[in-house]
Amino acid sequence: MKFSREIELRGHIVDSGILAKVMDCVVEYNGDFETEEFNLGRQKTDPSYARMQISAETPEQLTKIISELRRLGVLVTGEAEVTLRNIIKAKVAPEGFYSTTNHPTYIHYDGEWIPVENMKMDALIRVDTVKRTATCAVQGKLLPGDFVVVGEEGVRVDFPERPREIGVFEFMGGDVSSERPSKTMIRQIAKELLQIKESGRKVALVGGPAIVHTGAADAVAAMIREGYIDVLFAGNALATHDLEYSIFGTSLGMDLRSGELVSGGHRHHLYTINRIMDAGSIYAAVQTGMVKSGIMYECIKHHVPFVLAGSIRDDGPLPDVIQNVIEAQDAMRKHIPDLGMVLMVATLLHSVAVGNLLPSHVKTICVDINPASVTKLMDRGTSQAIGMVSDAGTFMPLLLDELRELAEKKN
């Protein structure tokens, strides 16, 4: 005797590869499938539809298969409503709570499908039973009296479909390679960035100190000044070396113009932190004229918000650095809903941290000289990211040139 459930798939399920993923998943978990109905969309905009019977030898095996299929966006026929459990103790969730993906998600509650707001991976779904709303909530924010979803019944995930129009994100297909024509890819990224800006959404930069070390700081500062970057996520190191470059003309004690080590330059980043401490903040250092150029200077002058998240290895740190990691997460989350694109450049840890906060519809570009760093971001669940193996000092100036050229042609 076999146990079975009926599922449905809608959308561009063939050319997006979702139908194949569903079949592969069933086979991988030793189940069976039977296609009961299949309608292929004939026109470019026409969705396809499939109705399938999924079966397995045991209820436990079937549950496991259905659990995996839900994450691919299948709709289970006759879906029951979600099960809610009350939080009794702060920060302690009930056993079997639903753990979210970063894809658009809906819950079947009180007779209707309700969208879950502020999607991110590895969170819970908190339900306001009075307002009939659902939001993502991290475990550390749970309070007694909250209701959270338990189990997977009544939860629907919209797995991202690959559009039929091929853009840079579809062409690169989530792979990492150092052999693609980087200038062509950078031009495509510039086009996507401008489209996102025109749509009213914002662009964030997640930057590491190599931006300064490799000579890309001037290009990044210009991108902020010219309105291409709307928010900056970084750590103590990027800000410190950027400020060091403005005050001393060095980064890690090296003169960035001549490429020569400066005598005693290894102390410059500490002297920089000391001067900013004395001023009281980066803002004060800019306002008093101590800092006259650079990434942080342009952020202050053009009212571009920044979040500097601290780490255990920081020198100083600067007074603007948020040393409590939970507070740093909260500060970054405030900017996430407005983002349409994130550029992650030369910083593995901050890239993974921000990637964990992003919904899958945010276009994400990860650039690093080390292919393993780019791959690790994708392995951690940021499946919407595309990776480029490139030096920050090459990528950022080229991207700025392409943005300027495209903007000039448009005008």
Buried (B, 14 or more C-beta within 10 A) or exposed (E): EEBBBBBBBBBBBBBBBBBEBBBEBBEEBEBBBEEEEBEEBEEEEEBBBBBBBBBBEEEEBBBBBBEBBBBBBBBBEEBEEBBBBEBEEEEEBBEEBBBBBBBBBBBBBEEEEBBBBBBBBBBBBBBEEEEEBBBBBBBEBBEEEBBBBBBBBBBBBBBBBBEEEEBBBBEBEBEBEEEBEBEEBBBBBBBBBBBBBEEEBBBBBBBBBBBBBBBBBBBBBBBBBBEBBBBBBBBBBBBBBBBBBBBBBBBBBBBBEEEEEBEEBEEBBEBBBEBBBEBEBBBBBBEEEBBEBBBBBBBBBBEBBBBBBBBEEBEBBBBBBBBEEEEBBBBBBEBBEEBBBBBBBBBBEBBBBBBBBBBBBBBBBBBBBEBEBBBBBBEBBBBBBBBBBBBBBBBBBBBBBBBBEBBEEEE
